[in-house]
Amino acid sequence: MQLIIDSANLDEIRELVDYYPIDGVTTNPSIIVKEKKNFLQLLEEIREVIGCNRELFVQTLADHAEEIVKEAKYIRENILDKLVIKVPVTKEGIKAIKALSEAGVRTMATTIYTPLQGYIAAKAGAAYITPYVNRIEKLEGNAVNVVKEIVQILEKHHFNSKVLAASFKNVQQVHDVCLVGAHGVTIPPDILRLCFSHRATEANVKVFMEDWQKEYGEKSIVDTNKIKI
């Protein structure tokens, strides 16, 4: 199961890649403009931080299929290595996904709200199907069930696409889509940190350290051969 960072902030990406088993980075126009940098320069810097073996997801902005394909080719010419082009599942977007798939370009079908949107995107050749979990719930939909049913459709009909769930506002949403079979999640840094933190864990570590120091002082485990029992 893939663990992806949903951010374009270099400092946060650098920290999370250093500490956690990150598989890649997703970006979109909204989070890129927050960084107030040249588009390609920022993508190149993200690539430098994450290396050539992690996937970088970049979204097109055009409305028409031909222009989406043109933008995708432009991005691919400038950003090397494991690149995935994000395309919203509009009518023009599906047409573009078909064309890009036929050209061997890996795509993510994004802005998905229903299982049938996921099915059509998979049939068009998208490598990733991306339901928007929190946004589905804001519309009073059952986001977890949407993810579950997309996974079932892909498995039942032997599509090669993966479900990479996005749009999270809390840890419980991440937990729930993991349980129903999502192949990956893309999470903003603040939510990602919460997935790995628990006050009980910190308390346990503090007790272990205090007990050790009461007996052995500041000596570390590597100095145990010098400790006399």
Buried (B, 14 or more C-beta within 10 A) or exposed (E): EBBBBBBBBBEBBBBBBEEBEBBBBBBBEEBBEEBEBEBEEBBBBBBEBBEEEBBBBBBBEBEBBEBBBBBBBEBBEBBEEBBBBBBBBBEBBBBBBBBBBEEEBBBBBBBBBBBEBBBBBBBBBBBBBBBBBEBBBEEEBEBBEBBBBBBEBBEEEEBEBBBBBBBBBEBEBBEBBBEBBBBBBBBBBEBBBEBEEEEEEEEEEEEEEEEBEEEBEEEEEEEEEEEEE
